[in-house]
């Protein structure tokens, strides 16, 4: 059985890497951002917090998707929850948060972010 702690990151993940359950996978950016919680659906096997920066959202999303791909070796459903935001993205955050009451997976879609930039 593959252990989560043994997962190696790839170049496409940029500065996003798994640091253990409940720990941030990247650093808080200086500019505008949204903070997410990403995990397996039942929050049992893996999970991490991560920031998506408005300035580098394409790289951040690529890294998050790469990390999900590596951690989700069982192929279970992925849970995404928007947790926090910078002051400048308050309206964007509220609008995106209301799009779903179950999971905010749509926030990992680059087209969602293109509407803001």
C-alpha positions in Angstrom: 0.0 0.0 0.0 1.3 3.4 -1.0 1.9 5.7 2.0 0.9 9.3 1.7 4.1 10.5 3.4 6.1 8.9 0.6 4.5 10.8 -2.2 7.0 12.8 -4.2 6.1 16.1 -5.9 6.7 16.8 -9.6 7.9 19.9 -11.4 4.4 20.8 -12.5 3.4 21.4 -8.9 5.7 24.4 -8.6 5.8 25.3 -4.9 2.9 23.2 -3.8 3.8 20.1 -1.9 2.2 17.8 0.6 3.3 18.6 4.1 1.0 16.3 6.0 -2.6 16.1 6.9 -4.2 19.5 7.8 -1.0 21.4 6.9 -0.7 24.1 4.2 0.8 22.8 0.9 2.1 26.3 0.0 2.8 29.7 1.5 0.4 32.5 2.0 0.8 34.9 -0.9 1.4 38.6 -0.4 -1.4 39.6 -2.7 -5.0 38.6 -3.2 -5.8 34.9 -2.5 -8.4 32.3 -1.6 -7.6 29.6 1.0 -8.9 26.1 0.3 -9.2 22.8 2.2 -8.8 19.9 -0.2 -9.1 16.2 0.8 -10.5 12.8 -0.1 -14.3 13.0 0.3 -14.4 11.4 3.8 -11.3 13.3 5.0 -9.7 10.1 6.1 -6.7 9.4 3.8 -5.3 12.8 2.9 -6.0 16.5 3.1 -4.3 19.8 2.9 -4.8 23.5 3.0 -3.6 25.5 0.0 -3.7 29.1 -1.3 -4.7 30.2 -4.8 -3.1 33.6 -5.5 -4.9 35.9 -7.9 -1.5 36.7 -9.5 -0.3 33.1 -10.0 -3.6 31.2 -10.1 -2.7 29.2 -13.2 0.5 27.8 -11.6 -1.3 27.3 -8.3 -4.1 25.4 -9.9 -1.7 23.2 -11.9 0.1 22.4 -8.7 -3.0 21.6 -6.7 -4.3 19.4 -9.5 -1.0 17.6 -9.7 -0.9 17.0 -5.9 -4.5 15.7 -5.9 -3.6 13.3 -8.7 -0.7 12.0 -6.7 -2.5 11.8 -3.3 -5.7 10.4 -4.7 -4.3 7.0 -5.7 -7.6 5.3 -4.7 -9.5 7.4 -7.1 -12.1 8.5 -4.6 -14.2 11.7 -4.9 -12.4 14.9 -3.9 -13.8 17.4 -1.4 -12.9 21.1 -1.8 -14.0 23.8 0.6 -13.3 27.5 0.4 -12.1 28.5 3.8 -10.9 32.1 3.7 -9.9 35.0 1.4 -8.0 38.2 1.2 -10.0 41.5 1.6 -9.9 42.3 -2.1 -11.6 39.0 -3.1 -14.5 39.3 -0.8 -17.1 39.6 -3.6 -15.6 36.9 -5.7 -15.3 34.6 -2.7 -19.0 35.1 -1.7 -20.2 34.5 -5.2 -18.2 31.3 -5.7 -19.0 30.0 -2.2 -22.7 30.2 -2.9 -22.4 28.2 -6.1 -22.4 24.9 -4.2 -23.5 23.7 -0.8 -21.7 20.4 -1.1 -18.2 21.0 -2.5 -16.4 24.0 -4.1 -14.5 22.0 -6.7 -15.4 24.6 -9.3 -12.9 26.9 -7.7 -10.1 24.6 -9.2 -11.3 25.5 -12.7 -9.0 28.1 -14.4 -12.1 29.6 -16.1 -13.5 30.5 -12.7 -10.4 32.7 -12.1 -10.3 34.2 -15.6 -13.5 36.1 -14.8 -11.7 37.9 -12.0 -8.5 38.9 -13.7 
